[in-house]
Amino acid sequence: MRHMMAAAASVSVLALAFTPAHSSAQGTSGQMSSPPEKSGAAQPSMMQKMERQAESVATDVTDSWVTAKVKIALFADERVKGHHVNVSTTNGTVWLRGKVDSEAAKAAAADISRGVEHVKGAL
């Protein structure tokens, strides 16, 4: 008999412990309430922020991108042996080092690199 009373008391305590949490989640009609909806006002500002970030990424050009474009241009031109010219870029300024066949090839390499978009200068 003692065990039955202890078990009944435990069940009562458990029932009381869970009742307030369950009843606070219910609305006045006794149904579970849904989470509050987010306002649509925050969504356009988030979209605008994402668009601004995408635009800044699209317009930022890295030195490695410029270096790659110059190397491609040098390899594509027949006046310069592109594999003999080392290209490095610092803040948009292209540095050309290496061996070329003639002064004309040297001038051609400089002209080719200056013709690449976003190159500020070629040395």
N, C-alpha and C positions, 0 to 999 in steps of 0.2 A: 504494500500500500504506500509506503514511504517513497518508493521509486516512482510510482505513478504520479504522486503529488509533485515530486521534484521535476519530473518530465513535463507535467502540465505547466508548472511555474516557468520552466525554461522556454517553452513554446510561447507563453504569454509575453515574456520579456522580449523574445525575438520578434514577435508580432508588433509590439509597441515600438521597438527600435526601428523597424522598417516602415511603419505607417507614416510618420511625418515626411520622410523623403519622398514617398510615393504620392502622398496627397499634395505636396507642394508642386509637383510636376503636372498636376491636373489643373485644368481651367475651371471656371465656374460651372460648366456644363457636365463635369465629371470625365471629360475626355482628356487625353494627353495633349498638352500644348506643343506646338511646333516651335522650333527656334526662331528668333526674330529674323526677319528678312533684312538683308543689307540694302541700303539705299542705293539707287542708281547714280547718285551724284558723285560717288567716289570712283566709279568705273571710268567715266570719261577722263578724269584727271590722271588716272593710272595709264590709260591708253595714250594720252598726250605725252606723259613722261616716257613711255616706252618708245614712242615715235621719235622724240627728241634724241634719245640715246641711240636709236638706230641710225638717225641722220648723222650724229657725231662720229659714229663708228665708220660710216660709209665715207665720210670726208677726210678722216685721219689716214694719212699715208705713212707707213713706217719706212725707216731707212732700208730695212731688209727687202721690202717690196721694190723700192727704187733700184737697189743693187741687182735684184733678179731681172727687172725689166731692162736694165742697161746691159747685163750679160747676154740676155736673149737677143737684144738689138745688135750687139757686137758679133755674136755667132751668126746672125742672119746676113750680115754684110760681108761681101767678098773682099773688100779692101783691107780688112783687118782679120788677123788670125785670132779669134776670140779666146782660144784656149791658152794663148801666150800672154794675155792681159789679165792682171788681177784687179778686181773692182771692189772698192769699199765705199760706203756712204756714211757721212756724219752730218746730221741736221740738214739733209737735202743736198749737200755738196758731195759730188762724186770724185773719188780719188782713183786715178788709173796708174797702175804700175806694171811694168813688164817689158818684154822685148818685142819690137815691131821691125818690119823689114826696111822701112824708110821713113823720112820726115812726112811724106804724104800719108802714110798709114797712121802715123802718130796724130796728125791733124784730123784725119778721118775718124779716128777713135774718139777724139775730143768732140768733134761735131756730132757724131752719132749719140754720144752720151748727153750732150746738151739738148738734143732733139727729143729725149724721153720726157714724158709728162712728169711734173713735180720735181724735176732736177733744177736746183737753184744755181748750180755752177759746176764746172768740171775742171779738175786740176791734174 
